[in-house]
Amino acid sequence: MIRYIKKALADIRSNRFLNLITIVTISLSILVVSLFLLFFENASRVIEGWNQGGRAMIYLTPAFSPEMLPDLEARIKTLGEVEEMRFISKSRALERLKDEMTGNTGFFETLKENPLPHALEIRMNTHGDFQQMKAFAEKIAALEMVESVEYGQGWLARFLKIFSLFRITGYAMCGLFLLIALFITANTVRLAFYSRRLEIEIMRLVGATQGFIKTPFYVEGLLQGFLGGVLGLLILLAAFFTVSSGISRNLSAYVYLDIRFLSVRAMGIILLASTFLGWFGCYLSLKQILK
Amino acid sequence: MNLESSKHAIIRLFNVTKRYGAKMALNDVSVDIQPGEFIFISGPSGAGKSTLLKVLYLAEKVSEGQILINGMNLARISSAKLPLLRRRFGMVFQDFKLIPGRTVFENVALVLEVAGEKPAYIRKKVMHVLRTTGMEKKANALPPTLSGGEQQRVAVARAVVGDPDIILADEPTGSLDHASAKLVLDFLMAYHKNGATILLASHNLHLLESMVRGRNIELEQGQLVKTSTLL
């Protein structure tokens, strides 16, 4: 195998320009794909943050009394996984409101009775899945003594729809860029093969097997893919550090932002995908040339 | 055909015909070649000399007839076994067929590399063969920097480095001056004396007659017209 790797490296050196173009093309495609992945990973985290990890408020009917609480809690727990549940009595809710509206206490003095309902604040374990959260909330809303359930369904649903559309567009773009990289890799191998026609003819004449002839091309494809992936990720990393610090500095005071670079797992998958891309381009080309 | 000698023939051709469209390159050629023979394939240009060698190393398939090499029928050789057959041949071409981007050493070593030999053995064997062909000092040179005679000596070194039992040489002296041609033929003769079977196609029978002994197979328009012994 070392012999094949040495041969592939020598071939890359002898066709420097062609190989450089391929590696740069793969790296740009990987850059675009990684950029989308980075965006989706961070956007999902931010949305999860906005959604406070599945928090919901259950407003109870005026007929509810605190003695009914254990029974209601038990019924809610049968409907789904609840990580945390806290009862907020109507008097506690009013105190909270007063605390939040310091300076407008005159308004509260005009109230003849507490208009706020009893409520339960819960955190559902729905793993950030909006549909699961919605279904859980609807089941709770159908319970006796429950007036309504609030979990940000209005704006969050609309935002998630836009986000889904964006995600689909992203996938399509990623696919397109990967196809372009595949096409260019396949063509580089084809050009390299034709530039070494005499060498391959001689190899065959002296008894080289198909494996002996093809393996250096495959190693070359794998190296191109891997190096393209590494270069793409390095460019993204440099761009990330340049841009993310500015975003965090300017926006974190206004909105919840937790921007991070791609996880090790995602980077591993990207590198594997780009290496596979190099190999697959080579496979397609050699299959066609040597058939 | 002599039945006893046929039994031991290393190469046997039975009514071999090769057509390229309407053109008949080989026409019903039958011949037995014994191990250790030096065979000249002579005849004018277009007589079918190169085609005869090509059908032996399966660069071309015969249109009709059968070829046996050591009892192995070439028509039944699978593509997986073809490389193994070719490793039994050493081949020399008029245009040398050396890889221009590889050094002399690497060109010769290729034969042993494809056979999966170990690097230490390859180094030792290649340097030995280059020494015997007088090309040791040019081991690191690239073929385009060498003269025609030197390139052909490298090609001959490549042909013998794998210790093949059959050497096929297609006009090996065709593009060389007399002195270079003599060097190449001397080397082939020396290898032949070790027991190898050599088939050498050439239109220049006079040069061969003056230097080597063997059997001459004369082709004309694809047909075997005469077999004679060169003394």
Interface residues (C-beta under 8 A of the other chain):
Chain A: R3 S14 L198 E199 E201 I202 M203 R204 L205 V206 G207 A208 T209 Q210 F212
Chain B: Y57 A59 S79 A80 P83 L84 L85 R86 R87 M91 K97 L98 I99 P100 G101 R102 L110 V111 E113 V114 A115 P119 R158 G162
